[in-house]
Amino acid sequence: MPRTLEFDRQDVLFKAMLLFNEKGYAACSVQNLLDAMALNRGSMYAAFGDKRTLYLEALNLYEQLFIEEFEKFLSVGDSPIRNIHVFFEIAFLGLNEGQLRAGCFFVNTIVEMTDIDQELVAAAGFKLGRLETALEKVLQRAKKMGELSKDKDTVAISRFLGSTIKGLRITCKETQDKEYISSIIKTALMVLEAC
């Protein structure tokens, strides 16, 4: 009879996700993971398989925690454009230095693994694609509500904003200067002006 898990799987997966995001895949040893998750080697392998499988599960958890909440956030309220502005404020200006430096797990995966593991890069890229899709939907809603000019290309703008988010995540690893980051955000969001 198989042994039952004696730990909260989501909790230990969350700890692994934070560590992977902080250190990256290559710099994160199995022993680092075991220490962070407070598991022994056998329990980790029984629950998650190998390090790479654990990493993929951590990416899935990050998607659930970040992208799904992002989609929900953008879909509520009576001002889609305001929601985009608030998202940028929270996601960049509302974080402390450590959070800014940690960056986005998806972006970090793409940067680290581009020449190493294309499957991980594709998984992270696919998940980031949901961010652009959510932005496109909210921009279409903004058009219908008259907040965004009818001649604006919602696909191009969502791609631009998605790329801005990715670029800002890299920039925040270099500097956590809120004034600097705010100036980039303000300039980028000018694309949403009605005229």
Residue, then its C-alpha position, 0 to 999 in steps of 0.5 A: m500500500p502506497r504511503t500517503l503524503e504527510f505534507d501540504r503539496q501546494d505549500v511545498l510546491f509554493k516554496a519550490m516556486l519561490l526558490f526557483n524564481e529567486k535562484g533560477y533552475a541551474a543554480c537551484s540544487v536539489q538540496n536547496l529545494l529539499d531545504a526550502m520545502a523541508l522534505n527528504r529526498g524520497s518524499m520530493y521524488a515521490a511527490f514531484g518526480d525529478k527537479r525538472t518536473l518540479y520546475l514545470e509544476a512550479l511554472n503551472l502554480y505561478e500561472q495559476l497564482f498570477i495569470e488567473e488572478f490577472e485575468k480576473f482583475l482585468s475583467v471586473g469594474d467599469s473602466p478597463i483602461r483604469n484596470i490596466h493602469v492599476f495593474f501596472e501600478i500594483a505589479f511594479l510600483g507596489l512591490n518592494e525591492g526584493q520582489l522587484r528584483a525577483g522578477c517574473f518566473f516566466v520571464n526568468t525562465i525564458v532568459e535563463m533557459t533559452d539555449i538550454d531547454q526549449e520545452l521550458v521556454a515554450a511552456a513559459g512563453f505559452k503562459l505569458g501568451r495568456l497575459e497578452t490575450a487577457l490584455e487584448k480582451v480588456l482592450q476590446r472591452a474598452k473599445k466597446m465602452g468608448e474608452l479606447s479609440k475604435d481605430k486602435d489595434t488591440v492585438a498590437i497594443s496587447r503585444f506592446l504592453g506584454s512586451t513592456i511588462k517583460g522588459l520591465r521585469i528585466t529592468c527591475k532586476e537592474t534597478q528598483d528606482k520607482e521614479y525610473i520605473s514609473s516614467i517607463i510605465k507612464t510612457a508605455l501607457m500613453v498608447l491607451e490614450a483615446c485620441 
